[in-house]
């Protein structure tokens, strides 16, 4: 027999209206009363009618988390931290949110499709992670989707993503990729490197442009030539790092350092250097970005910029759930920390 709202009310010795208030979370209820209702929900295994509830309320229990590649630790760490903050007290049916990770695979079309589906589901919140695609038409389409979501009552948080000027209601926790890129290159210049190769990410991504701008700003500030032959673009993966490093060595065998778009790319760079008979850092120094968990276990351990991915994701989750106030002006810059390890050293002339 189907358990009804009235059955839960009878078990908890409250009115059906009180049960509804607890389950929808739209009205203050005494903690002792809330506890009795949630206990009754568990004991009776009552299942809230999600579609009907979302029609009656402004939003549903759904929280969308958009990532570029869930297999990439950069996105996996943030998604896990976001999801850890979206549940309700005790993980019970009346307070729990359903976190749905939407893997776009880097496709602009999939990103828009997921936003449309989340709008149809009246999502309570949507968190978009990672860099944005630098295409005017796509940026306008995303901004239009975000505006419609916020108008319907959905909270929008951008985590590790630049602010969206056309969607000012979206809260942005943006990473200081320029500053981190500059720190890395200045560290290498400070060691004496002047012939630096750079492996950049996909050209259409904001993260790629900002990190490369930081690298170039450091070169300019110290009077080091920015030779276009020493920059290669590719994907944010190990194979790209491997292939790009071989190409950089072909173009300029005198390179003394390689700066990689992220730590995964740096691993590929290290493999290519070793296979080319070069030692790290004795012959060529290597630097990454993000400080992913494997970075410290690489041999030698990677010099990199540590981004607080878990902390930023957790904060994004709390803001999305309304449990933490947004930053002033709706924008906060999350800065990285330079981690100097064994993969960088003084160049040999």
C-alpha positions, 0 to 999 in steps of 0.5 A: 500500500502506498504511504501518503502524506497523511500517514507520515503526519499521523506517525509524527503526530503533526498536521499534514501541512507541517509535514509539507513544510518540513519536506519542502523546506519553505517554512520555519519548523521547530527542530524537535518537530522536524526531527519527528517528521523526518523519523516518520519519513524514514520509518514509513519509507515515504517517497516525496512526489518530486514532479508534483512537488516541483510544480507546487514549489519554485524549484525541485530537489535537483542540483546540477554540477557541470564539468568538462571531464569527470575523469580529470581530477581537476573536475572530480575534486571540485564535483565531490566537494560541491556534492558534499555540501548540498545534502540536508541534515542527516541525509534524510529525505526531507533535506537531501538534494539530488546532485547530478554531475553533467559531463559536457566533454568540452562540447558547447552544445552539451553545455547548453543542452544540460542547462536546458534540461536543468531548467526543465527540472526546476533545479534548485541550483546549478554550479558550472565548473572550470573555464568558459568557452571563448565564443561570443555566440556561445557566451550569449547563449549560456548567459541567456540560459543562466538568466532564465534559470535565476528568474525561475528561482535557481541559484547559479554559482560559477566555480573556477570560471570567470564572471558572466557579465550578461548574467550578473546574478550568477555568483563567481568564484574565479581562479587567479590563473594569470597570477599563477601563470606569472608566478611559475614563469617568474620562478623559472626566470629567477633560477636563470632560465631564458629558453622556456617552452610553453604547452598551452591548453585548447585555444578557445578556453578562458583558462588557457588564455589567462595562464598563457597571459600570466606566462607572457607577462612574466617574460615581458617583465624580465626582458625575456624573448617571447618566441612564438615557436616556443608555444604549442597548444593542445588538449589538457591531457597527458598525450598532448603534453607528450606530443607537444614536448617532442614538437617543442624540442624539434623546434628548439633543442636548446630549451632549458624549461617546459611550462605545462598547462596543467599537471596532467600535461606536465606528466606527458612532458616528463615522459617525452623528455625522458624518452629523448634522453634528457634528465629532469631537472638537470637538463630540462626543468618542468612545471605544471599547474593545479597541484593535483594529488599525483603531483607530489608523487611524480618523480621528481615531484612537480613544481606547480601552482596549488589551486584550492579545488576542494575548498572552492568547490565546498564554498560553491556548494554552500553558496548554492544551498544558501548556507553561505553568503555570496562574496561582496559584489558576487565575485571572489578571486581564488588565488593559487600558491606556488609549490616548488619541488624537484622538477625545477632547478638551475639550468645547465649552460 
